Amino acid sequence: MRKTKKRLDYPDEEKPTFWVPTTYNSDKRFLLGRLGSNPLFAICMNPSVASDEDCDQTVKVIIQASSKLGYDGWCVANVYPERGSYSSEVKQLEFDRALAEEKELQHCCKFLNREKY
């Protein structure tokens, strides 16, 4: 799947503090965000290029909305973890054990339950 080459800097004090998978993966991402006691939670279809180091336009808009609405953190969860900038190119959703590794799903569940991992 094609990915945009455009990378943005994170706004001041808004770099993510967590991501799943916990090590960078150029092909997939389940969660990305900055913890807070009251984060804005966005559920998106699939991730683009944002990582712990680089922001993308979608994540930038979510960060701006969280700040404007008074939230102290933000989280982007992806329904489908395959990275790509053009949603029309996302493959038909099929269960893929390699994409749904047990360890990564446990991290997602722990985050949603506000547990440390």
DRENKEKE-533403 format. One record per atom (N, C-alpha, C): residue in one letter; x, z, y. Coordinates in steps of 0.2 Angstrom, whole numbers, padded with zeros to 4 digits, always signed. Example, Ala and Ser with C-alpha at 12.3 -4.5 7.8 and 13.67 -1.06 7.14 Angstrom:
2
A+0066+0039-0028;A+0062+0039-0022;A+0066+0039-0016;S+0064+0035-0011;S+0068+0036-0005;S+0064+0039+0000;
END
This chain:
117
M+0004+0000-0006;M+0000+0000+0000;M+0004+0000+0006;R+0003-0004+0011;R+0006-0004+0017;R+0006+0003+0021;K+0011+0004+0025;K+0012+0010+0029;K+0014+0008+0036;T+0011+0011+0041;T+0014+0010+0048;T+0021+0012+0048;K+0025+0008+0053;K+0031+0010+0054;K+0032+0015+0060;K+0026+0016+0063;K+0026+0020+0069;K+0026+0027+0068;R+0031+0031+0070;R+0032+0038+0069;R+0031+0041+0076;L+0028+0047+0076;L+0027+0051+0083;L+0030+0057+0082;D+0032+0060+0088;D+0035+0067+0088;D+0029+0072+0088;Y+0029+0078+0085;Y+0024+0083+0085;Y+0024+0086+0092;P+0018+0087+0094;P+0018+0091+0101;P+0021+0097+0100;D+0024+0100+0106;D+0027+0106+0106;D+0024+0112+0103;E+0027+0116+0099;E+0025+0121+0095;E+0019+0119+0090;E+0019+0113+0088;E+0014+0111+0083;E+0016+0108+0076;K+0023+0109+0075;K+0026+0106+0069;K+0022+0110+0063;P+0021+0106+0058;P+0018+0109+0052;P+0022+0115+0049;T+0018+0120+0046;T+0022+0125+0043;T+0021+0125+0035;F+0017+0120+0033;F+0016+0120+0026;F+0014+0112+0024;W+0015+0110+0018;W+0013+0104+0016;W+0013+0104+0008;V+0009+0100+0005;V+0008+0099-0002;V+0008+0092-0004;P+0013+0089-0008;P+0018+0093-0012;P+0023+0096-0007;T+0026+0102-0010;T+0030+0106-0005;T+0037+0102-0004;T+0039+0097-0008;T+0045+0093-0006;T+0042+0086-0004;Y+0045+0083+0001;Y+0043+0077+0003;Y+0042+0071-0002;N+0036+0068-0002;N+0035+0063-0007;N+0032+0057-0002;S+0036+0051-0003;S+0034+0045+0001;S+0028+0042-0001;D+0025+0044-0007;D+0019+0040-0010;D+0013+0044-0009;K+0013+0051-0009;K+0007+0055-0009;K+0008+0061-0004;R+0002+0064-0002;R+0001+0070+0001;R-0006+0073+0000;F-0006+0079-0002;F-0013+0082-0002;F-0015+0086+0004;L-0010+0090+0007;L-0011+0095+0013;L-0005+0094+0017;L-0007+0095+0024;L-0002+0096+0029;L-0005+0100+0034;G-0001+0105+0037;G-0004+0109+0042;G+0000+0114+0045;R-0003+0118+0050;R+0001+0123+0053;R-0004+0129+0053;L-0002+0134+0049;L-0006+0140+0048;L-0007+0144+0054;G-0013+0147+0054;G-0016+0151+0060;G-0021+0155+0057;S-0024+0160+0061;S-0029+0164+0058;S-0036+0161+0059;N-0036+0155+0063;N-0042+0152+0064;N-0041+0144+0064;P-0039+0141+0059;P-0037+0134+0060;P-0043+0129+0059;L-0042+0123+0063;L-0046+0118+0062;L-0045+0114+0056;F-0050+0113+0051;F-0049+0110+0045;F-0052+0103+0045;A-0048+0098+0044;A-0050+0091+0044;A-0049+0088+0037;I-0054+0085+0034;I-0054+0082+0028;I-0054+0074+0029;C-0049+0071+0027;C-0048+0064+0028;C-0048+0060+0021;M-0048+0054+0021;M-0048+0050+0015;M-0042+0050+0012;N-0036+0047+0015;N-0030+0047+0012;N-0025+0048+0018;P-0019+0050+0016;P-0014+0051+0021;P-0010+0045+0023;S-0007+0045+0029;S-0003+0040+0032;S+0004+0042+0031;V+0008+0042+0037;V+0015+0043+0036;V+0017+0050+0039;A+0013+0054+0041;A+0014+0061+0044;A+0018+0065+0038;S+0023+0069+0040;S+0027+0073+0036;S+0029+0079+0039;D+0033+0083+0037;D+0035+0089+0040;D+0039+0088+0046;E+0042+0082+0046;E+0046+0080+0052;E+0043+0075+0057;D+0039+0070+0054;D+0036+0065+0059;D+0028+0066+0059;C+0025+0065+0065;C+0018+0065+0065;C+0016+0058+0065;D+0009+0057+0064;D+0006+0050+0065;D+0000+0051+0069;Q-0003+0045+0071;Q-0009+0045+0076;Q-0015+0050+0074;T-0016+0049+0067;T-0022+0053+0065;T-0021+0061+0066;V-0015+0063+0063;V-0013+0070+0064;V-0013+0072+0071;K-0010+0068+0075;K-0009+0070+0082;K-0016+0071+0085;V-0021+0067+0084;V-0028+0068+0086;V-0031+0074+0084;I-0030+0076+0078;I-0032+0082+0075;I-0029+0088+0078;I-0022+0088+0079;I-0019+0093+0083;I-0022+0094+0090;Q-0023+0089+0094;Q-0025+0089+0100;Q-0032+0092+0100;A-0037+0090+0096;A-0043+0093+0095;A-0043+0100+0094;S-0039+0102+0089;S-0038+0109+0087;S-0036+0114+0094;S-0032+0111+0098;S-0030+0115+0104;S-0035+0115+0109;K-0038+0109+0110;K-0044+0109+0115;K-0050+0113+0113;L-0051+0114+0107;L-0057+0118+0104;L-0055+0125+0103;G-0049+0127+0104;G-0047+0134+0104;G-0045+0137+0097;Y-0043+0132+0093;Y-0041+0134+0086;Y-0033+0136+0087;D-0031+0140+0082;D-0024+0142+0083;D-0020+0139+0077;G-0022+0134+0074;G-0019+0131+0069;G-0023+0124+0067;W-0020+0121+0062;W-0024+0115+0060;W-0022+0113+0053;C-0026+0110+0049;C-0025+0107+0042;C-0028+0101+0041;V-0024+0096+0038;V-0027+0090+0036;V-0027+0090+0028;A-0032+0089+0025;A-0033+0089+0018;A-0035+0082+0016;N-0032+0079+0011;N-0034+0072+0009;N-0038+0072+0003;V-0043+0068+0003;V-0047+0068-0003;V-0043+0064-0009;Y-0040+0059-0007;Y-0036+0055-0011;Y-0028+0055-0008;P-0024+0057-0012;P-0017+0058-0010;P-0012+0052-0009;E-0014+0046-0010;E-0010+0040-0010;E-0009+0039-0002;R-0003+0038+0000;R-0001+0037+0007;R-0002+0029+0008;G-0005+0028+0014;G-0006+0021+0016;G-0010+0021+0023;S-0008+0017+0027;S-0011+0017+0034;S-0017+0012+0035;Y-0019+0009+0029;Y-0025+0004+0030;Y-0029+0006+0024;S-0035+0010+0026;S-0039+0012+0020;S-0042+0007+0016;S-0043+0001+0019;S-0046-0004+0015;S-0041-0006+0009;E-0035-0004+0009;E-0031-0006+0004;E-0030+0000-0002;V-0034+0005-0001;V-0033+0011-0005;V-0036+0008-0012;K-0033+0010-0017;K-0035+0007-0024;K-0041+0011-0026;Q-0045+0008-0030;Q-0051+0011-0033;Q-0049+0018-0035;L-0053+0023-0033;L-0051+0030-0035;L-0052+0031-0043;E-0047+0033-0046;E-0047+0034-0053;E-0043+0041-0054;F-0045+0044-0059;F-0041+0051-0061;F-0034+0049-0063;D-0029+0052-0060;D-0022+0050-0062;D-0019+0057-0062;R-0017+0059-0068;R-0014+0066-0069;R-0008+0066-0065;A-0004+0061-0064;A+0002+0061-0061;A+0001+0063-0053;L-0005+0061-0051;L-0006+0062-0044;L-0009+0069-0043;A-0012+0072-0048;A-0015+0078-0048;A-0011+0083-0052;E-0005+0084-0051;E-0001+0089-0054;E-0004+0096-0054;E-0004+0099-0059;E-0007+0106-0059;E-0003+0111-0053;K+0003+0110-0053;K+0007+0114-0047;K+0004+0113-0040;E+0003+0106-0039;E+0001+0105-0032;E-0006+0107-0031;L-0011+0106-0036;L-0018+0108-0035;L-0018+0116-0035;Q-0013+0120-0038;Q-0013+0127-0037;Q-0011+0129-0030;H-0007+0125-0027;H-0005+0126-0020;H-0011+0125-0015;C-0015+0120-0016;C-0021+0118-0012;C-0026+0124-0013;C-0027+0126-0019;C-0032+0132-0020;C-0030+0138-0017;K-0023+0140-0017;K-0021+0146-0014;K-0021+0145-0007;F-0020+0139-0004;F-0021+0139+0004;F-0028+0140+0005;L-0032+0137+0002;L-0040+0137+0004;L-0042+0144+0003;N-0039+0148-0002;N-0041+0155-0002;N-0037+0160+0002;R-0032+0157+0006;R-0028+0160+0011;R-0023+0165+0008;E-0021+0163+0002;E-0016+0166-0002;E-0009+0164+0000;K-0004+0168-0001;K+0003+0166+0001;K+0005+0162-0006;Y+0009+0156-0004;Y+0012+0153-0010;Y+0019+0151-0009;
END
